[in-house]
């Protein structure tokens, strides 16, 4: 039996906006751009976003995991792809066969990659990630010289493409960590040179770095959230101020409409009560679909150009909107974010989260479709 999925809620992805954003980022940065398409293209669809980004001139693609990179290759996506968080059971041999660049954070990873490359009679393309202050992945500072010297000893098996790191506070341009990390990175490059390594690429900047830190762009910028037309947040302005356009618009159809009397409580725990007679509508989206529960009494939808608040607790599959005196009907469409509604960043801020989380957590019950608008 074929199950036909309802289109009660939809996410329309504008690939034209993706292309516009990549072109904008390339002009702004003045260096090649890596479009980051991890986490299924930040919820937008990794393969279509990757192809759109390549079409707009993105020189590189970046993902977190090896299986994400292999998915792109299996879909026929060409060009350099970097995977930067390796696990013990990853198919590194297949990744090498598929000409996928691999980032390492440990000596053990280098040993494994070199052995796999030697068995194949080819050189693996390796990026060395350094921890310059994020305290996440990356070779720790006390091991930098050792890893550089060891990497040089493996030049028959590996090709060192880049030495790179990741910024902790780029969305706060005045944060002293940005200077400290750049200083650490420059020191690492000096150590690498002393060991005999001149990397083909140096890359440090993420979206925020690409937009707000000209001195941190080096030879390549890795643009994740900005690719999708969403601001990195922090102290940076909204994406529109950088001429970035939101790629995702999420809409839903009103499932049920009813009238409330003054004093009526709404949803679990009655966290909201009507103060006067009003019209409410039930929207068939909830936290199972990626709508944060923290949007309770905080988020809103847009209907015919006007905003209406979410009232009461956001449930697993649904939430309630107070339409006041506005008459709405079952089946009519509201916008959650994008399009005529708020930006993902604005909506997420009201729900006490970030735009990244809002789009990446959008569930599979939300039907995706694609358009190719011209910007």
Beta strands, then each sheet from edge to edge (+ up, - down):
strand 1: 9-14
strand 2: 32-36
strand 3: 60-63
strand 4: 80-83
strand 5: 101-104
strand 6: 124-129
strand 7: 158-164
strand 8: 201-205
strand 9: 220-223
strand 10: 248-260
strand 11: 265-266
strand 12: 272-273
strand 13: 278-283
strand 14: 300-303
strand 15: 306-311
strand 16: 319-324
strand 17: 333-337
strand 18: 367-371
sheet 1: 14+ 15- 16+ 13- 10+ 1- 18-
sheet 2: 2+ 3+ 4+ 5+ 6+ 7+ 8+ 9+ 2+
sheet 3: 14+ 15- 16+ 13- 10+ 17-
sheet 4: 11+ 12-
end
